[in-house]
C-alpha cells in the first residue's frame, strides 16, 4: 500500500518534471522566438534610414545622409535641385558655398535605453545625431570653437548645407521637417546618446534657451514617451540644437 506521504512525493516530482519540460520548451520552441534584438518602434520612425538593426543594446541606423527635400546644393540634373537666391536662416540672403550634396555611408550606433552620463562629454565636429529623414545633426560650431555666424548665409531654403566632402547636415532647425513633413513640436531625431530631439515648440508655445538646461534639454512626458524622458529641443538661438555636450553617453558614428 502506498502511503499518503509517498503520493505527495510522487505528485511533487511530477510537477517539477512538467515545469522543467515546459521551461525547456520555452527556450527551444521556434514558435516563441526571442525579441531581444527587435528594433524599438520609436526608431522605426526614422524614415530616411536605409536599414535599422539592433543588438538589444544599440540600434544601428544606416543612411546616405541625402535630404528628401529640394536644395540648391543638389546637381542641376537631380529632380530635387531647386535654384534659390532668397532669404534664409535669421533673415540672411542666401550665399551658396562651393560644395555639393554627395551620398554618404553613415552608420549611427545609438543606445536604446539612454541614461544620464556621470561625466558629460563635449559634442564633436561632424555628426552628433541623426534626423528623421536620415540627415545628420551637427553642433553649433563651424570649426573648432568657431561660431556659425560666417556660415549661416550658406544655409539653403530648408536651413541645411553640405560640408566640403558633400555631407549635407543641419546645425539648426531642420525647416523641412518642422514645416512640411511634420510640425514645430514634432520628434525630429536622436542625438548619439539616444535622447530624442524635438522641435522649437512645446504645448503651443516657443521653447526658449532659458527654459532648457546647459545641454539644451529638459525632462518630462512627451507624446512618444508618456512616462517621461530627457529630450533636447531645437531653438532659434545659439546653441540651436545642443549646448555644453551630450546629456548621456554617446554611441558612435562611422562614415
N, C-alpha and C positions, 0 to 999 in steps of 0.2 A: 504494500500500500504506500502511495506517495503522500508524504505529509504536506500540510499547508505551507510550511516554510520552503520546502523544495519547489512547490508550484510557484511560489513568489520568486524564487531564484531563477527558475526557467523563464518566467514571464519577463523579468528584468533583462536577462540575457538576450531574449528575442527582441525586446525593444531596442537595446543597444545595437544589435545586429542590423535591424531595419534602419535605424538612424545612420549607421555607418554606411550602409548601401546607398541611402538617399543622398548623403553628403558627397559620396564619390560620384554619384550621377550628376550632381550639380556642377562638379568640376569638369567632367569629361563629356557630358552630353552636348553634342554640337548644336542642338536646338536652343541652347541657352548661352550664346557667346558672351564674352566679356566686352563691356562697352568702355573700358577704362581709357582707350585710345580714341574715343569718339571726339570729333570736333564740337566744342560747345556752340549752341545755336547763335549766341551773340556774335561770334567771329564769322559765322557764315554770312553775316550782313555785309561783309567786305566784298562787294560785288565786282570790284576791279581786280581781284586776285585771279591768277591763272590756276593755282592749286592751293588748297589749305589742308594740312595734315596735322596730326597730333601724336605725341608720345605719352600723353597722360599728364605731363607736367608743363609742356610748352606746346604752342601752336607754331607751325612753320608756314608762313604766308609768302608765296612766290608771286611777284608781279613784274611787269615790264616797266612800270613807272610812267607810262604814257597816259596823259589825261584823256577822258572821254568827251571832252568839250572842245570847242573851237579855240584856236590860238594863232596869233601872228607868228609864233615860233615853229609851226609846222611848215614843211616844204610846200611850195605853191601848188604842187600836184596832189597833195593829200586832201581828201574830202573834208577834213577838219580844219584846213587852213582858212583863216579869215583875216583879211587886211584890217589893221587897226591903227588909228592915229589920234584917238580921243583922250578923254580924261580917265586916268586910272586911280590907283590907291591914294587916298588922302588928298585928292584934288590935283594930282600931278599930271602933266601932259606926257603921254607915253613916249618913251625913247627906247627903241629896240636895242638890246645888247647883241653882240655878234654871234651868239650861239643858236643852235637849232635843236629841236627835240629829237633824241635818239633813244630807241628801245634799250632798256637795261635788263639785267638779270638779278633782281633783288630777291633775297630770302630773309625775311624778318622772323627771328626766333623770339617769341613773346610769352612770358609766363601766363598760365591760365588762371592761377589764383594769386594775384599780386598782393603784396603786403608792404607796409611802410619799412623802408630801409633804416637800420640803426645808424648807418653812416651814409649820408646822401652823396651822390656823385654828380659832377657837372655834365651837362649835355655836350656832346662833341660837335664839331663842324660836320656837315653831311647829314644823312638821315637820322632822325631821332624818333621816328614813328611812322605809321602808315595811315593814310586816309581811306575812306570807304571806296573811293574809285581807284585805289592802288598807288596813288601818287604819294611820295614821301613828304613828311613834315621836316623842315629844317628849323634850327633855333633862330634867335633874334640877332645873329651876327652875320655880317658879310664875309668876315675873315677873323683871325684871332683878335678878339676884343675890338673889332671894328663894327660900329653901328650900321644899321641898314640904310641910313639917310642917303647915301650915294647910290644905292641900288633900287630904291623904291620906284624911281621913274621907269625902270625896266620891267615892272610887273605888268603883265598883259591884261586883257579885258576881264579875266577871271582871277587876277591877282596872283599869278604864278609866273615863273620864268625858268629857263634851263641854265645849268652850270656849264663851264667850258667843255666838259665831255658829253654834254647833251642830256644830263639827268634833270628832268623837269621836277620842280618842287614848290611847296608853299612855305613861306616864312610867316605868313599872316592868314587871316580868314580865307578859307577856300570858297570864293564867292559863288562858284557854280553849285557847290553842294548846299550852301545856305540860302540861295535864292531861286535855283532852278530845280535841282534834284530833290532837295529836302526842304528845310526851313531853318530859321535862325536859332532854334532851340534844339536842333537835331543832334544825334550822335554822329560825329564826323570821322572818328577813327580811334586809334590807340597809340600811345607812346610805347617805347620799347620796354618800359617797366610793367606793362599790362594794364595800366589805368586808362580809362576812356577819356576822350576829348569831346567836349560838347561845344555848341555854337555860342554866339555872343549874347543870347537872350535866355532868360530863365523865368518861368511863370509870368510871361508877358512883359518883362522889363529887361533893359540892357544890363549886362554884367559889367561892372567896373573893376579895375585893378584893386581898388581899395577894399573890395569885399572878398578878395582872394588872399591866400597866404603867400609866403615867399616863393613857393614853387608854382604859383598861378593856378591854384585849385582850392577845393573845399570838399567836405564830405556831407552827404545827405542822400535820401532816396531819389531815384530818377525813374522814369518810365521803364527803362531797360533793367534797372536794378532796384526793385521795390523794397529790398531790405537795406538799401543804402550802400554807397561806395564812395571812396575818394575819387574825384574826377577833375580834370583840367577844363578850362574854358578859353576859347579864343576871345580876344578883346580888341578894341580899336586903338590901343596904345601899347607902346613898348612895355613888356617883352612879347606881347601879342599871343603866343601860344604857351610858352613855358618860362619860368622865372629863374630861380637860382640853381636849378638842376632837377634831376629825377626825384620824385617823392618816394618811389620804390626802387628795387634793384633791377636795373635794366637787363634785358636779354641782349641779343646781338643782331647785327645785320651784315650780310655779305653781298657783294656786288660783282 
